[in-house]
Every structure is written in C-alpha cells, then in structure tokens.
Amino acid sequence: MRIHLQNPADDPLFDFSYAMWEAAAARAPDVGTGHVVSIGRNDIEFAQAMVEAEALICDVSVIKAQFRHAAPRLKLLFVTNAGLDRLAPFDWLPPDAVLLNNRGTHAVKAGEFGIMAVLMLANRVPEMVTHQRAGLWHKLWGAVVAGQPITIVGLGALGGSIARHARALGMGVTGVRASSTPHPDCARVVATEALDGVLSGTKFLVLACPLTNATRGLIDRRRLALLPEGASVVNIGRGELLDQDALCDGLDAGRLSGAVLDVFVPEPIPPGHRLWTTRNLIISPHTAADDPATYNPISLDLFLDNLRAWRDGRPLPNRFDIARGY
C-alpha cells in the first residue's frame, strides 16, 4: 500500500518520522511491512503524495489547510485526533475514502489528568492558587475522595479511563452517555436525557464527551444551577459543551467551589478574557490528553490495527461515524 504521513507545518513536537513508522511496523509485522511510505510537511509534498496515496495519516490542521487536492486512490484517511467536529461538514471527504480517527490514543493520559483534576478540586488547590495570586496565607483543608459522588459525562476512551481511576479510589461513580448501558467502572449509568436527575447529587462533574449536535451546550446555566452548593467542574471534552460565563458566575459567587478546564471557547483564550481572572479556576491550554512521547506511536499502532481489519474484511475499530459525530 502507498501510505503518506503529512506533518503539520507548525507543530514539530508531534512530527512523524521514518523511525517511528519502522518501530510501529516492527510491532505489527503481519500488516506493517511491504508498504511504500512517504512523509511530507509542505503543500507541494502533500500534493505530490496525494496523486498515488492509498492511505493518509495526518491531523486536523493538515486537513483544514491542505485537503484541496485530488486524491483519486485514497482508501483510508486516518486523522490523528479523536474529535473531528472541526472538519464538519464532511463534503471534502473523497467518496471512496473511509474516515478514521485515533480514538483510544488519549485514554491513559486523559485518565491521569482527569483524576488529577478531581484530586486537586477535592484538596481545594484552585482556591489555594487564587489565594497565592493575592498573596494571602489562608489555610484550607481538603477531603478524601473515597465515597464522594462523581458524575462523568461521556464514557468513551477519556471518560472510561477517568471512571476506572475514580472507582479505584472508592468514589461513587455515575456515568452519563447516550444510553444507560452499564459500564464496568460505574456504579450506575444513565442516559443523557436523565442527566438532570443526577446533578443534584454530584460533587464532581467531569465532562469528557465528544462535541455533537446532542452535546453542544449540554451543561448550560440551568444545569449548573442543579449542582449542589460547593460542587466543582472538570472539562476535558470541548469548550462548547459548557456555558463558560455561567460557570464563571458560579465560581465568582462562591456557589461552585472550583473548576479545572482544558478546553475553551475561543481557543486560545484572548487577553483580558474573564477566564484569566475567575477565582478558583485552573486553566490547562488544551493539553490534558496529549503526551508527545507516546501520542504518535499509539496512533500508528491504531492505524495498523485498522489496516489489519480492513485487509481482513472486518469492521474498522476507529471508523468515524459522521452522522453520530464520533
């Protein structure tokens, strides 16, 4: 197969290399060998590769910047992002190409970040940082998380990993997803339409779901008001899931005890935005789920796993469902 990997023009920390490809091929010799592989960075190299490429591996930024060239032989398009909402509408996709994402790449890192955020909130670290900025010595005492209720919206790779850590710490885990199908790391799972009924008993609300038409604006001002006094919020999904102004109002008023946000509207956050000065809020600049040391190797392993399934005529594990949005 003719496989092309296109690196973004301005993010060398996540560049693919031939050494990375060779290492991945060695981990999956049944499907990783015998290919013609090229790596490009600029528009000319992309255009030349697309004439013959049967598989393309790249990130969202490459698609947005460069996918205006004909790709007559393209069969597999593996995008090294889990959320592909920024690529909608998908009328640019060649009709014979199967679209794949890298769902699963982020699970370990996001799970660790998510449970770290919960532990920070339980120990009132955002509030400590607020006092630190003001130069105030004000003693605060945190609490253990065992037995405390946590609600995780989204039980895919990100949310499922956080749920596993939370269960291991003895938390009472409620999962929220499209259906109420049980999850091994949740004491209970409710469908999204039942979300209102669980918010009043939630100490920690974690958003880890994809952005779709069904989840856009999911946690609005009304739903934030359903949380009990002193609850806290973590968002590692998408900024559009959450009413930021309503969250900031709740934090500034002291009704919500803290928040850790990794995603925002807009990104990057502009200078002077109220998010920078909202009390008891920790900002992570959309880095929660990415580890440069493991991101590309895991992504390549996933691509080769999907290539194996494609070769064998099986369903592709990472096929992106445009209708569902994930």
C-alpha positions, -999 to 999 in steps of 0.1 A, spaced: 0 0 0 11 36 -7 10 53 27 16 90 32 22 107 66 18 145 65 32 166 93 17 199 102 36 230 92 40 244 127 39 217 154 72 198 153 67 183 188 42 159 172 60 152 139 61 117 125 94 102 114 105 72 94 120 58 127 85 60 143 69 42 113 96 15 113 91 9 150 53 6 146 57 -17 116 80 -39 137 53 -41 164 28 -53 138 49 -72 112 19 -90 98 5 -58 85 32 -32 88 57 -43 62 58 -41 24 44 -6 21 57 24 3 58 52 29 64 89 25 64 118 49 57 154 40 54 188 56 46 214 30 19 218 4 40 207 -25 49 174 -9 13 169 1 0 175 -34 26 151 -49 18 124 -25 -19 126 -30 -16 115 -66 -7 80 -55 -16 77 -18 -39 50 -8 -37 58 29 -31 92 45 -22 98 81 -24 134 94 -40 157 119 -70 180 117 -49 211 109 -35 194 78 -70 186 65 -82 221 71 -51 237 54 -43 213 26 -71 189 17 -80 207 -15 -60 184 -38 -74 154 -57 -68 121 -40 -80 96 -66 -66 65 -50 -73 73 -13 -89 44 6 -81 52 42 -78 86 59 -66 83 95 -68 116 113 -47 118 144 -74 134 165 -103 119 183 -127 148 179 -133 157 143 -161 183 148 -138 210 133 -139 192 100 -176 193 95 -193 194 71 -176 165 56 -182 173 19 -145 175 13 -140 138 20 -133 118 -12 -163 95 -18 -143 62 -17 -122 70 14 -130 57 48 -126 83 76 -108 71 108 -99 89 140 -74 80 167 -99 73 194 -80 54 222 -47 73 218 -57 97 246 -71 73 272 -41 68 295 -30 105 296 -66 119 298 -74 94 326 -45 105 347 -52 142 340 -89 138 348 -84 121 381 -56 146 390 -81 174 384 -106 157 407 -80 153 434 -69 189 430 -105 200 434 -110 178 464 -80 194 481 -91 229 471 -60 236 450 -77 261 427 -87 281 457 -52 279 471 -39 292 438 -64 321 440 -50 330 475 -15 326 463 -20 352 435 -34 376 461 -5 370 485 -28 356 512 -19 330 538 -53 313 543 -53 277 555 -76 254 537 -83 217 543 -92 192 516 -111 160 518 -105 124 508 -124 114 477 -135 79 488 -172 77 490 -178 110 472 -201 112 442 -186 119 408 -206 122 376 -187 116 343 -204 127 311 -190 105 283 -177 70 288 -155 66 258 -117 64 260 -114 96 281 -143 93 304 -139 55 308 -103 59 319 -113 85 345 -141 63 357 -116 35 363 -93 57 384 -123 71 403 -136 36 411 -102 25 423 -102 55 447 -136 43 461 -157 71 446 -193 67 438 -192 68 400 -222 77 379 -217 76 341 -238 95 316 -239 86 279 -263 82 250 -278 50 265 -280 36 300 -259 5 291 -238 -5 322 -201 3 324 -177 -19 345 -163 11 363 -196 29 371 -220 21 400 -247 33 376 -251 47 341 -279 69 330 -289 81 295 -282 117 287 -319 126 289 -317 116 326 -288 139 334 -309 164 354 -318 138 379 -282 130 389 -268 166 391 -282 174 425 -262 146 440 -230 153 422 -199 167 440 -176 164 410 -189 169 374 -165 157 347 -172 164 310 -154 140 287 -178 135 258 -174 145 221 -190 176 207 -221 167 187 -254 183 180 -267 164 210 -240 176 234 -234 212 223 -244 234 252 -252 204 273 -242 219 306 -259 253 305 -268 278 332 -299 258 343 -280 226 347 -251 242 365 -277 256 390 -288 220 396 -254 211 411 -253 214 449 -235 242 467 -198 236 467 -197 213 436 -169 215 411 -164 210 374 -138 195 351 -140 198 313 -116 179 290 -141 174 262 -149 205 242 -154 241 253 -188 242 236 -202 216 260 -203 241 288 -217 276 294 -184 293 304 -200 325 316 -224 307 338 -195 286 352 -175 318 359 -205 334 376 -209 304 398 -172 304 407 -171 342 414 -202 340 435 -187 311 455 -216 287 448 -192 264 429 -160 256 447 -136 252 418 -131 241 382 -103 227 361 -108 235 323 -87 222 295 -109 233 266 -125 267 259 -144 290 235 -125 305 219 -91 289 218 -66 303 225 -83 324 253 -77 361 243 -60 386 266 -84 402 290 -110 374 289 -127 369 323 -115 333 324 -80 346 333 -92 362 364 -121 340 375 -115 328 411 -108 292 419 -103 282 383 -73 263 369 -66 267 331 -48 240 311 -43 251 275 -58 221 257 -30 198 267 -48 173 291 -49 143 268 -16 145 248 17 131 257 43 139 229 64 108 239 35 83 232 10 101 210 24 92 176 34 56 185 0 48 198 -17 65 169 4 44 144 -5 12 163 -41 21 160 -37 28 123 -21 -6 117 -48 -23 137 -74 -7 115 -53 -16 84 -54 -52 96 -92 -51 100 -95 -35 65 -73 -62 50 -93 -90 67 -127 -75 58 -137 -68 94 -153 -36 107 -127 -9 113 -124 -1 150 -118 36 145 -142 43 117 -157 77 123 -195 79 121 -202 112 105 -239 110 114 -232 105 151 -202 128 152 -178 104 168 
